[in-house]
Amino acid sequence: SLIHRPGWLPEPESLWRHRRRTAQMIGAVFLLVLVTQSLSWTNLDYRIRQAVAANPGACVPQSSISQQSAASLLGHWTMTPYSILLQGMQPQKVILRNELCETYPFKADLPIAEWDRRNWNSGRFDMHVLNEKLAPEQRSAR
C-alpha cells in the first residue's frame, strides 16, 4: 500500500512465517495431486497394454478394455494414437472404436481421429505390418 499506518500491519517476521507455511501447504497439495494423477495414469497405461497384448486381432475394440477406463481416456479421440505410440515405431495393433473395427475399410488409410485419416505410406511410423494384419481381418468380418 502507498500509505503505511503504524500498528496496522503485523510484524514482518510473523508475515514471513505465515507466507512460508502457506507456500509449504500449497506445495504439499500440488505434490499429492501430482502423485495421484501419476499413479492413476500408470494403472490405466498398464490396463491398456494388457488389453492390446491379450487381443488376438490387430484391431482392438475399445470395449475390450475395462469400463472404468472407458470413462476417462478411452472415450477420447487420443486412444488410437496412444495405442500406436505405446508399441513403438512399428505398431502391430491399434485400438479403435468398436464400430470401426467391424466396418472401416482399411485399404487406403487408418482413422486416427474422426477428422484425421493417415495414409499407410506416410508419417513417422512404419504402419506396413499393421496394414497387413488389418486387411485379412476386414475380409473375414464381412
Phi and psi in radians as a Rosetta constraint file:
Dihedral C 1 N 2 CA 2 C 2 CIRCULARHARMONIC -1.359 0.35
Dihedral N 2 CA 2 C 2 N 3 CIRCULARHARMONIC -0.540 0.35
Dihedral C 2 N 3 CA 3 C 3 CIRCULARHARMONIC -1.998 0.35
Dihedral N 3 CA 3 C 3 N 4 CIRCULARHARMONIC 2.214 0.35
Dihedral C 3 N 4 CA 4 C 4 CIRCULARHARMONIC -1.915 0.35
Dihedral N 4 CA 4 C 4 N 5 CIRCULARHARMONIC 2.026 0.35
Dihedral C 4 N 5 CA 5 C 5 CIRCULARHARMONIC -1.637 0.35
Dihedral N 5 CA 5 C 5 N 6 CIRCULARHARMONIC 2.291 0.35
Dihedral C 5 N 6 CA 6 C 6 CIRCULARHARMONIC -1.037 0.35
Dihedral N 6 CA 6 C 6 N 7 CIRCULARHARMONIC 2.372 0.35
Dihedral C 6 N 7 CA 7 C 7 CIRCULARHARMONIC 1.419 0.35
Dihedral N 7 CA 7 C 7 N 8 CIRCULARHARMONIC -0.095 0.35
Dihedral C 7 N 8 CA 8 C 8 CIRCULARHARMONIC -1.385 0.35
Dihedral N 8 CA 8 C 8 N 9 CIRCULARHARMONIC -0.712 0.35
Dihedral C 8 N 9 CA 9 C 9 CIRCULARHARMONIC -1.687 0.35
Dihedral N 9 CA 9 C 9 N 10 CIRCULARHARMONIC 2.553 0.35
Dihedral C 9 N 10 CA 10 C 10 CIRCULARHARMONIC -1.186 0.35
Dihedral N 10 CA 10 C 10 N 11 CIRCULARHARMONIC 2.983 0.35
Dihedral C 10 N 11 CA 11 C 11 CIRCULARHARMONIC -1.059 0.35
Dihedral N 11 CA 11 C 11 N 12 CIRCULARHARMONIC 2.500 0.35
Dihedral C 11 N 12 CA 12 C 12 CIRCULARHARMONIC -1.017 0.35
Dihedral N 12 CA 12 C 12 N 13 CIRCULARHARMONIC -0.565 0.35
Dihedral C 12 N 13 CA 13 C 13 CIRCULARHARMONIC -1.150 0.35
Dihedral N 13 CA 13 C 13 N 14 CIRCULARHARMONIC -0.701 0.35
Dihedral C 13 N 14 CA 14 C 14 CIRCULARHARMONIC -1.241 0.35
Dihedral N 14 CA 14 C 14 N 15 CIRCULARHARMONIC -0.574 0.35
Dihedral C 14 N 15 CA 15 C 15 CIRCULARHARMONIC -1.109 0.35
Dihedral N 15 CA 15 C 15 N 16 CIRCULARHARMONIC -0.748 0.35
Dihedral C 15 N 16 CA 16 C 16 CIRCULARHARMONIC -1.113 0.35
Dihedral N 16 CA 16 C 16 N 17 CIRCULARHARMONIC -0.731 0.35
Dihedral C 16 N 17 CA 17 C 17 CIRCULARHARMONIC -1.039 0.35
Dihedral N 17 CA 17 C 17 N 18 CIRCULARHARMONIC -0.764 0.35
Dihedral C 17 N 18 CA 18 C 18 CIRCULARHARMONIC -1.130 0.35
Dihedral N 18 CA 18 C 18 N 19 CIRCULARHARMONIC -0.779 0.35
Dihedral C 18 N 19 CA 19 C 19 CIRCULARHARMONIC -1.147 0.35
Dihedral N 19 CA 19 C 19 N 20 CIRCULARHARMONIC -0.698 0.35
Dihedral C 19 N 20 CA 20 C 20 CIRCULARHARMONIC -1.100 0.35
Dihedral N 20 CA 20 C 20 N 21 CIRCULARHARMONIC -0.779 0.35
Dihedral C 20 N 21 CA 21 C 21 CIRCULARHARMONIC -1.120 0.35
Dihedral N 21 CA 21 C 21 N 22 CIRCULARHARMONIC -0.699 0.35
Dihedral C 21 N 22 CA 22 C 22 CIRCULARHARMONIC -1.109 0.35
Dihedral N 22 CA 22 C 22 N 23 CIRCULARHARMONIC -0.777 0.35
Dihedral C 22 N 23 CA 23 C 23 CIRCULARHARMONIC -1.103 0.35
Dihedral N 23 CA 23 C 23 N 24 CIRCULARHARMONIC -0.676 0.35
Dihedral C 23 N 24 CA 24 C 24 CIRCULARHARMONIC -1.137 0.35
Dihedral N 24 CA 24 C 24 N 25 CIRCULARHARMONIC -0.731 0.35
Dihedral C 24 N 25 CA 25 C 25 CIRCULARHARMONIC -1.141 0.35
Dihedral N 25 CA 25 C 25 N 26 CIRCULARHARMONIC -0.749 0.35
Dihedral C 25 N 26 CA 26 C 26 CIRCULARHARMONIC -1.092 0.35
Dihedral N 26 CA 26 C 26 N 27 CIRCULARHARMONIC -0.732 0.35
Dihedral C 26 N 27 CA 27 C 27 CIRCULARHARMONIC -1.095 0.35
Dihedral N 27 CA 27 C 27 N 28 CIRCULARHARMONIC -0.715 0.35
Dihedral C 27 N 28 CA 28 C 28 CIRCULARHARMONIC -1.155 0.35
Dihedral N 28 CA 28 C 28 N 29 CIRCULARHARMONIC -0.730 0.35
Dihedral C 28 N 29 CA 29 C 29 CIRCULARHARMONIC -1.129 0.35
Dihedral N 29 CA 29 C 29 N 30 CIRCULARHARMONIC -0.753 0.35
Dihedral C 29 N 30 CA 30 C 30 CIRCULARHARMONIC -1.053 0.35
Dihedral N 30 CA 30 C 30 N 31 CIRCULARHARMONIC -0.774 0.35
Dihedral C 30 N 31 CA 31 C 31 CIRCULARHARMONIC -1.073 0.35
Dihedral N 31 CA 31 C 31 N 32 CIRCULARHARMONIC -0.754 0.35
Dihedral C 31 N 32 CA 32 C 32 CIRCULARHARMONIC -1.076 0.35
Dihedral N 32 CA 32 C 32 N 33 CIRCULARHARMONIC -0.774 0.35
Dihedral C 32 N 33 CA 33 C 33 CIRCULARHARMONIC -1.102 0.35
Dihedral N 33 CA 33 C 33 N 34 CIRCULARHARMONIC -0.771 0.35
Dihedral C 33 N 34 CA 34 C 34 CIRCULARHARMONIC -1.106 0.35
Dihedral N 34 CA 34 C 34 N 35 CIRCULARHARMONIC -0.759 0.35
Dihedral C 34 N 35 CA 35 C 35 CIRCULARHARMONIC -1.137 0.35
Dihedral N 35 CA 35 C 35 N 36 CIRCULARHARMONIC -0.755 0.35
Dihedral C 35 N 36 CA 36 C 36 CIRCULARHARMONIC -1.085 0.35
Dihedral N 36 CA 36 C 36 N 37 CIRCULARHARMONIC -0.787 0.35
Dihedral C 36 N 37 CA 37 C 37 CIRCULARHARMONIC -1.141 0.35
Dihedral N 37 CA 37 C 37 N 38 CIRCULARHARMONIC -0.686 0.35
Dihedral C 37 N 38 CA 38 C 38 CIRCULARHARMONIC -1.120 0.35
Dihedral N 38 CA 38 C 38 N 39 CIRCULARHARMONIC -0.773 0.35
Dihedral C 38 N 39 CA 39 C 39 CIRCULARHARMONIC -1.125 0.35
Dihedral N 39 CA 39 C 39 N 40 CIRCULARHARMONIC -0.718 0.35
Dihedral C 39 N 40 CA 40 C 40 CIRCULARHARMONIC -1.094 0.35
Dihedral N 40 CA 40 C 40 N 41 CIRCULARHARMONIC -0.788 0.35
Dihedral C 40 N 41 CA 41 C 41 CIRCULARHARMONIC -1.138 0.35
Dihedral N 41 CA 41 C 41 N 42 CIRCULARHARMONIC -0.705 0.35
Dihedral C 41 N 42 CA 42 C 42 CIRCULARHARMONIC -1.086 0.35
Dihedral N 42 CA 42 C 42 N 43 CIRCULARHARMONIC -0.727 0.35
Dihedral C 42 N 43 CA 43 C 43 CIRCULARHARMONIC -1.139 0.35
Dihedral N 43 CA 43 C 43 N 44 CIRCULARHARMONIC -0.768 0.35
Dihedral C 43 N 44 CA 44 C 44 CIRCULARHARMONIC -1.120 0.35
Dihedral N 44 CA 44 C 44 N 45 CIRCULARHARMONIC -0.745 0.35
Dihedral C 44 N 45 CA 45 C 45 CIRCULARHARMONIC -1.042 0.35
Dihedral N 45 CA 45 C 45 N 46 CIRCULARHARMONIC -0.749 0.35
Dihedral C 45 N 46 CA 46 C 46 CIRCULARHARMONIC -1.088 0.35
Dihedral N 46 CA 46 C 46 N 47 CIRCULARHARMONIC -0.776 0.35
Dihedral C 46 N 47 CA 47 C 47 CIRCULARHARMONIC -1.132 0.35
Dihedral N 47 CA 47 C 47 N 48 CIRCULARHARMONIC -0.640 0.35
Dihedral C 47 N 48 CA 48 C 48 CIRCULARHARMONIC -1.153 0.35
Dihedral N 48 CA 48 C 48 N 49 CIRCULARHARMONIC -0.792 0.35
Dihedral C 48 N 49 CA 49 C 49 CIRCULARHARMONIC -1.067 0.35
Dihedral N 49 CA 49 C 49 N 50 CIRCULARHARMONIC -0.719 0.35
Dihedral C 49 N 50 CA 50 C 50 CIRCULARHARMONIC -1.097 0.35
Dihedral N 50 CA 50 C 50 N 51 CIRCULARHARMONIC -0.785 0.35
Dihedral C 50 N 51 CA 51 C 51 CIRCULARHARMONIC -1.114 0.35
Dihedral N 51 CA 51 C 51 N 52 CIRCULARHARMONIC -0.709 0.35
Dihedral C 51 N 52 CA 52 C 52 CIRCULARHARMONIC -1.143 0.35
Dihedral N 52 CA 52 C 52 N 53 CIRCULARHARMONIC -0.782 0.35
Dihedral C 52 N 53 CA 53 C 53 CIRCULARHARMONIC -1.162 0.35
Dihedral N 53 CA 53 C 53 N 54 CIRCULARHARMONIC -0.625 0.35
Dihedral C 53 N 54 CA 54 C 54 CIRCULARHARMONIC -1.371 0.35
Dihedral N 54 CA 54 C 54 N 55 CIRCULARHARMONIC -0.397 0.35
Dihedral C 54 N 55 CA 55 C 55 CIRCULARHARMONIC -1.360 0.35
Dihedral N 55 CA 55 C 55 N 56 CIRCULARHARMONIC 2.232 0.35
Dihedral C 55 N 56 CA 56 C 56 CIRCULARHARMONIC -1.285 0.35
Dihedral N 56 CA 56 C 56 N 57 CIRCULARHARMONIC -0.440 0.35
Dihedral C 56 N 57 CA 57 C 57 CIRCULARHARMONIC -1.542 0.35
Dihedral N 57 CA 57 C 57 N 58 CIRCULARHARMONIC 2.911 0.35
Dihedral C 57 N 58 CA 58 C 58 CIRCULARHARMONIC -1.370 0.35
Dihedral N 58 CA 58 C 58 N 59 CIRCULARHARMONIC -0.483 0.35
Dihedral C 58 N 59 CA 59 C 59 CIRCULARHARMONIC -1.744 0.35
Dihedral N 59 CA 59 C 59 N 60 CIRCULARHARMONIC 1.972 0.35
Dihedral C 59 N 60 CA 60 C 60 CIRCULARHARMONIC -1.736 0.35
Dihedral N 60 CA 60 C 60 N 61 CIRCULARHARMONIC 2.010 0.35
Dihedral C 60 N 61 CA 61 C 61 CIRCULARHARMONIC -1.236 0.35
Dihedral N 61 CA 61 C 61 N 62 CIRCULARHARMONIC 2.531 0.35
Dihedral C 61 N 62 CA 62 C 62 CIRCULARHARMONIC -1.042 0.35
Dihedral N 62 CA 62 C 62 N 63 CIRCULARHARMONIC -0.481 0.35
Dihedral C 62 N 63 CA 63 C 63 CIRCULARHARMONIC -1.186 0.35
Dihedral N 63 CA 63 C 63 N 64 CIRCULARHARMONIC -0.259 0.35
Dihedral C 63 N 64 CA 64 C 64 CIRCULARHARMONIC -1.335 0.35
Dihedral N 64 CA 64 C 64 N 65 CIRCULARHARMONIC -0.134 0.35
Dihedral C 64 N 65 CA 65 C 65 CIRCULARHARMONIC -1.815 0.35
Dihedral N 65 CA 65 C 65 N 66 CIRCULARHARMONIC 2.567 0.35
Dihedral C 65 N 66 CA 66 C 66 CIRCULARHARMONIC -0.878 0.35
Dihedral N 66 CA 66 C 66 N 67 CIRCULARHARMONIC 2.596 0.35
Dihedral C 66 N 67 CA 67 C 67 CIRCULARHARMONIC -1.171 0.35
Dihedral N 67 CA 67 C 67 N 68 CIRCULARHARMONIC -0.471 0.35
Dihedral C 67 N 68 CA 68 C 68 CIRCULARHARMONIC -1.109 0.35
Dihedral N 68 CA 68 C 68 N 69 CIRCULARHARMONIC -0.666 0.35
Dihedral C 68 N 69 CA 69 C 69 CIRCULARHARMONIC -1.253 0.35
Dihedral N 69 CA 69 C 69 N 70 CIRCULARHARMONIC -0.548 0.35
Dihedral C 69 N 70 CA 70 C 70 CIRCULARHARMONIC -1.071 0.35
Dihedral N 70 CA 70 C 70 N 71 CIRCULARHARMONIC -0.460 0.35
Dihedral C 70 N 71 CA 71 C 71 CIRCULARHARMONIC -1.264 0.35
Dihedral N 71 CA 71 C 71 N 72 CIRCULARHARMONIC -0.308 0.35
Dihedral C 71 N 72 CA 72 C 72 CIRCULARHARMONIC -1.866 0.35
Dihedral N 72 CA 72 C 72 N 73 CIRCULARHARMONIC -1.842 0.35
Dihedral C 72 N 73 CA 73 C 73 CIRCULARHARMONIC -1.167 0.35
Dihedral N 73 CA 73 C 73 N 74 CIRCULARHARMONIC -0.626 0.35
Dihedral C 73 N 74 CA 74 C 74 CIRCULARHARMONIC -1.194 0.35
Dihedral N 74 CA 74 C 74 N 75 CIRCULARHARMONIC -0.390 0.35
Dihedral C 74 N 75 CA 75 C 75 CIRCULARHARMONIC -1.500 0.35
Dihedral N 75 CA 75 C 75 N 76 CIRCULARHARMONIC 0.079 0.35
Dihedral C 75 N 76 CA 76 C 76 CIRCULARHARMONIC -1.877 0.35
Dihedral N 76 CA 76 C 76 N 77 CIRCULARHARMONIC 2.736 0.35
Dihedral C 76 N 77 CA 77 C 77 CIRCULARHARMONIC -1.139 0.35
Dihedral N 77 CA 77 C 77 N 78 CIRCULARHARMONIC -0.320 0.35
Dihedral C 77 N 78 CA 78 C 78 CIRCULARHARMONIC -1.293 0.35
Dihedral N 78 CA 78 C 78 N 79 CIRCULARHARMONIC -0.139 0.35
Dihedral C 78 N 79 CA 79 C 79 CIRCULARHARMONIC -1.086 0.35
Dihedral N 79 CA 79 C 79 N 80 CIRCULARHARMONIC -0.724 0.35
Dihedral C 79 N 80 CA 80 C 80 CIRCULARHARMONIC -1.132 0.35
Dihedral N 80 CA 80 C 80 N 81 CIRCULARHARMONIC -0.926 0.35
Dihedral C 80 N 81 CA 81 C 81 CIRCULARHARMONIC -1.111 0.35
Dihedral N 81 CA 81 C 81 N 82 CIRCULARHARMONIC -0.566 0.35
Dihedral C 81 N 82 CA 82 C 82 CIRCULARHARMONIC -1.162 0.35
Dihedral N 82 CA 82 C 82 N 83 CIRCULARHARMONIC -0.685 0.35
Dihedral C 82 N 83 CA 83 C 83 CIRCULARHARMONIC -1.131 0.35
Dihedral N 83 CA 83 C 83 N 84 CIRCULARHARMONIC -0.578 0.35
Dihedral C 83 N 84 CA 84 C 84 CIRCULARHARMONIC -1.241 0.35
Dihedral N 84 CA 84 C 84 N 85 CIRCULARHARMONIC -0.788 0.35
Dihedral C 84 N 85 CA 85 C 85 CIRCULARHARMONIC -1.080 0.35
Dihedral N 85 CA 85 C 85 N 86 CIRCULARHARMONIC -0.639 0.35
Dihedral C 85 N 86 CA 86 C 86 CIRCULARHARMONIC -1.078 0.35
Dihedral N 86 CA 86 C 86 N 87 CIRCULARHARMONIC -0.450 0.35
Dihedral C 86 N 87 CA 87 C 87 CIRCULARHARMONIC -1.661 0.35
Dihedral N 87 CA 87 C 87 N 88 CIRCULARHARMONIC -0.032 0.35
Dihedral C 87 N 88 CA 88 C 88 CIRCULARHARMONIC 1.623 0.35
Dihedral N 88 CA 88 C 88 N 89 CIRCULARHARMONIC -2.834 0.35
Dihedral C 88 N 89 CA 89 C 89 CIRCULARHARMONIC -1.301 0.35
Dihedral N 89 CA 89 C 89 N 90 CIRCULARHARMONIC -0.295 0.35
Dihedral C 89 N 90 CA 90 C 90 CIRCULARHARMONIC -2.255 0.35
Dihedral N 90 CA 90 C 90 N 91 CIRCULARHARMONIC 1.309 0.35
Dihedral C 90 N 91 CA 91 C 91 CIRCULARHARMONIC -1.166 0.35
Dihedral N 91 CA 91 C 91 N 92 CIRCULARHARMONIC 2.598 0.35
Dihedral C 91 N 92 CA 92 C 92 CIRCULARHARMONIC -2.024 0.35
Dihedral N 92 CA 92 C 92 N 93 CIRCULARHARMONIC -0.170 0.35
Dihedral C 92 N 93 CA 93 C 93 CIRCULARHARMONIC -2.455 0.35
Dihedral N 93 CA 93 C 93 N 94 CIRCULARHARMONIC 2.827 0.35
Dihedral C 93 N 94 CA 94 C 94 CIRCULARHARMONIC -2.548 0.35
Dihedral N 94 CA 94 C 94 N 95 CIRCULARHARMONIC 2.470 0.35
Dihedral C 94 N 95 CA 95 C 95 CIRCULARHARMONIC -1.660 0.35
Dihedral N 95 CA 95 C 95 N 96 CIRCULARHARMONIC 2.190 0.35
Dihedral C 95 N 96 CA 96 C 96 CIRCULARHARMONIC -2.313 0.35
Dihedral N 96 CA 96 C 96 N 97 CIRCULARHARMONIC 2.878 0.35
Dihedral C 96 N 97 CA 97 C 97 CIRCULARHARMONIC -1.017 0.35
Dihedral N 97 CA 97 C 97 N 98 CIRCULARHARMONIC 2.611 0.35
Dihedral C 97 N 98 CA 98 C 98 CIRCULARHARMONIC -0.913 0.35
Dihedral N 98 CA 98 C 98 N 99 CIRCULARHARMONIC -0.823 0.35
Dihedral C 98 N 99 CA 99 C 99 CIRCULARHARMONIC -1.184 0.35
Dihedral N 99 CA 99 C 99 N 100 CIRCULARHARMONIC -0.488 0.35
Dihedral C 99 N 100 CA 100 C 100 CIRCULARHARMONIC -1.225 0.35
Dihedral N 100 CA 100 C 100 N 101 CIRCULARHARMONIC -0.642 0.35
Dihedral C 100 N 101 CA 101 C 101 CIRCULARHARMONIC -1.083 0.35
Dihedral N 101 CA 101 C 101 N 102 CIRCULARHARMONIC -0.567 0.35
Dihedral C 101 N 102 CA 102 C 102 CIRCULARHARMONIC -1.547 0.35
Dihedral N 102 CA 102 C 102 N 103 CIRCULARHARMONIC -0.560 0.35
Dihedral C 102 N 103 CA 103 C 103 CIRCULARHARMONIC -2.127 0.35
Dihedral N 103 CA 103 C 103 N 104 CIRCULARHARMONIC -0.269 0.35
Dihedral C 103 N 104 CA 104 C 104 CIRCULARHARMONIC -1.284 0.35
Dihedral N 104 CA 104 C 104 N 105 CIRCULARHARMONIC 2.297 0.35
Dihedral C 104 N 105 CA 105 C 105 CIRCULARHARMONIC -1.430 0.35
Dihedral N 105 CA 105 C 105 N 106 CIRCULARHARMONIC 1.894 0.35
Dihedral C 105 N 106 CA 106 C 106 CIRCULARHARMONIC -1.492 0.35
Dihedral N 106 CA 106 C 106 N 107 CIRCULARHARMONIC 0.336 0.35
Dihedral C 106 N 107 CA 107 C 107 CIRCULARHARMONIC -1.107 0.35
Dihedral N 107 CA 107 C 107 N 108 CIRCULARHARMONIC -0.889 0.35
Dihedral C 107 N 108 CA 108 C 108 CIRCULARHARMONIC -1.720 0.35
Dihedral N 108 CA 108 C 108 N 109 CIRCULARHARMONIC -0.508 0.35
Dihedral C 108 N 109 CA 109 C 109 CIRCULARHARMONIC -2.745 0.35
Dihedral N 109 CA 109 C 109 N 110 CIRCULARHARMONIC 3.066 0.35
Dihedral C 109 N 110 CA 110 C 110 CIRCULARHARMONIC -2.100 0.35
Dihedral N 110 CA 110 C 110 N 111 CIRCULARHARMONIC 2.264 0.35
Dihedral C 110 N 111 CA 111 C 111 CIRCULARHARMONIC -1.361 0.35
Dihedral N 111 CA 111 C 111 N 112 CIRCULARHARMONIC 1.820 0.35
Dihedral C 111 N 112 CA 112 C 112 CIRCULARHARMONIC -1.360 0.35
Dihedral N 112 CA 112 C 112 N 113 CIRCULARHARMONIC -0.734 0.35
Dihedral C 112 N 113 CA 113 C 113 CIRCULARHARMONIC -2.555 0.35
Dihedral N 113 CA 113 C 113 N 114 CIRCULARHARMONIC 3.030 0.35
Dihedral C 113 N 114 CA 114 C 114 CIRCULARHARMONIC -1.039 0.35
Dihedral N 114 CA 114 C 114 N 115 CIRCULARHARMONIC -0.514 0.35
Dihedral C 114 N 115 CA 115 C 115 CIRCULARHARMONIC -1.824 0.35
Dihedral N 115 CA 115 C 115 N 116 CIRCULARHARMONIC 0.023 0.35
Dihedral C 115 N 116 CA 116 C 116 CIRCULARHARMONIC -2.299 0.35
Dihedral N 116 CA 116 C 116 N 117 CIRCULARHARMONIC 2.065 0.35
Dihedral C 116 N 117 CA 117 C 117 CIRCULARHARMONIC -2.020 0.35
Dihedral N 117 CA 117 C 117 N 118 CIRCULARHARMONIC 2.281 0.35
Dihedral C 117 N 118 CA 118 C 118 CIRCULARHARMONIC -1.880 0.35
Dihedral N 118 CA 118 C 118 N 119 CIRCULARHARMONIC 2.210 0.35
Dihedral C 118 N 119 CA 119 C 119 CIRCULARHARMONIC -1.146 0.35
Dihedral N 119 CA 119 C 119 N 120 CIRCULARHARMONIC 2.522 0.35
Dihedral C 119 N 120 CA 120 C 120 CIRCULARHARMONIC -1.124 0.35
Dihedral N 120 CA 120 C 120 N 121 CIRCULARHARMONIC -0.471 0.35
Dihedral C 120 N 121 CA 121 C 121 CIRCULARHARMONIC -1.735 0.35
Dihedral N 121 CA 121 C 121 N 122 CIRCULARHARMONIC 0.099 0.35
Dihedral C 121 N 122 CA 122 C 122 CIRCULARHARMONIC -2.122 0.35
Dihedral N 122 CA 122 C 122 N 123 CIRCULARHARMONIC 2.864 0.35
Dihedral C 122 N 123 CA 123 C 123 CIRCULARHARMONIC 1.702 0.35
Dihedral N 123 CA 123 C 123 N 124 CIRCULARHARMONIC 3.092 0.35
Dihedral C 123 N 124 CA 124 C 124 CIRCULARHARMONIC -1.376 0.35
Dihedral N 124 CA 124 C 124 N 125 CIRCULARHARMONIC -0.532 0.35
Dihedral C 124 N 125 CA 125 C 125 CIRCULARHARMONIC -1.542 0.35
Dihedral N 125 CA 125 C 125 N 126 CIRCULARHARMONIC 2.524 0.35
Dihedral C 125 N 126 CA 126 C 126 CIRCULARHARMONIC -1.509 0.35
Dihedral N 126 CA 126 C 126 N 127 CIRCULARHARMONIC 1.794 0.35
Dihedral C 126 N 127 CA 127 C 127 CIRCULARHARMONIC -1.703 0.35
Dihedral N 127 CA 127 C 127 N 128 CIRCULARHARMONIC 0.174 0.35
Dihedral C 127 N 128 CA 128 C 128 CIRCULARHARMONIC -1.097 0.35
Dihedral N 128 CA 128 C 128 N 129 CIRCULARHARMONIC -0.742 0.35
Dihedral C 128 N 129 CA 129 C 129 CIRCULARHARMONIC -1.106 0.35
Dihedral N 129 CA 129 C 129 N 130 CIRCULARHARMONIC -0.781 0.35
Dihedral C 129 N 130 CA 130 C 130 CIRCULARHARMONIC -1.071 0.35
Dihedral N 130 CA 130 C 130 N 131 CIRCULARHARMONIC -0.753 0.35
Dihedral C 130 N 131 CA 131 C 131 CIRCULARHARMONIC -1.062 0.35
Dihedral N 131 CA 131 C 131 N 132 CIRCULARHARMONIC -0.766 0.35
Dihedral C 131 N 132 CA 132 C 132 CIRCULARHARMONIC -1.136 0.35
Dihedral N 132 CA 132 C 132 N 133 CIRCULARHARMONIC -0.574 0.35
Dihedral C 132 N 133 CA 133 C 133 CIRCULARHARMONIC -1.382 0.35
Dihedral N 133 CA 133 C 133 N 134 CIRCULARHARMONIC -0.570 0.35
Dihedral C 133 N 134 CA 134 C 134 CIRCULARHARMONIC -1.303 0.35
Dihedral N 134 CA 134 C 134 N 135 CIRCULARHARMONIC -0.584 0.35
Dihedral C 134 N 135 CA 135 C 135 CIRCULARHARMONIC -1.019 0.35
Dihedral N 135 CA 135 C 135 N 136 CIRCULARHARMONIC -0.886 0.35
Dihedral C 135 N 136 CA 136 C 136 CIRCULARHARMONIC -1.121 0.35
Dihedral N 136 CA 136 C 136 N 137 CIRCULARHARMONIC -0.584 0.35
Dihedral C 136 N 137 CA 137 C 137 CIRCULARHARMONIC -1.120 0.35
Dihedral N 137 CA 137 C 137 N 138 CIRCULARHARMONIC -0.667 0.35
Dihedral C 137 N 138 CA 138 C 138 CIRCULARHARMONIC -1.174 0.35
Dihedral N 138 CA 138 C 138 N 139 CIRCULARHARMONIC -0.695 0.35
Dihedral C 138 N 139 CA 139 C 139 CIRCULARHARMONIC -1.130 0.35
Dihedral N 139 CA 139 C 139 N 140 CIRCULARHARMONIC -0.665 0.35
Dihedral C 139 N 140 CA 140 C 140 CIRCULARHARMONIC -1.336 0.35
Dihedral N 140 CA 140 C 140 N 141 CIRCULARHARMONIC -0.403 0.35
Dihedral C 140 N 141 CA 141 C 141 CIRCULARHARMONIC -1.327 0.35
Dihedral N 141 CA 141 C 141 N 142 CIRCULARHARMONIC -0.393 0.35
